Amino acid sequence: MKFEPTINLYLEYCMSRQLRPRTLRSYEQTIRLFAVWLRETQAIEDIEDVKDSTVRRYIIIKNR
């Protein structure tokens, strides 16, 4: 599955939990930046190709 539909499903889930608008915007920005990083630096286009190690690498890089 491509990122965009997955992101939209996640954001719908967050809205159903009645999260605050600021929280929703923060989550959306964070996940979209992650998707850009996946495409541009890891050549990953499908959510099924994201591994735990990929997520850990992203967190380490972004926390430097």
C-alpha positions, 0 to 999 in steps of 0.5 A: 500500500502506498503512503498516502492512503495509509497516512489518511487512514491513520489520521482518520483514526486519530480524528475518531479518537477526538485528538486536539487539532494541534496534536493532529497537525503535529502527527500529520507533519511528523508522519509526512516528513517520515514518508518524504525521508523514506522516498528520498533517502531509502527509495521506499514507496510502499508501507509494507517495505518499512522495517523496524530497523528503518524506523529506528534509523530515522529516529536516530538521524532526526535526533542528532 
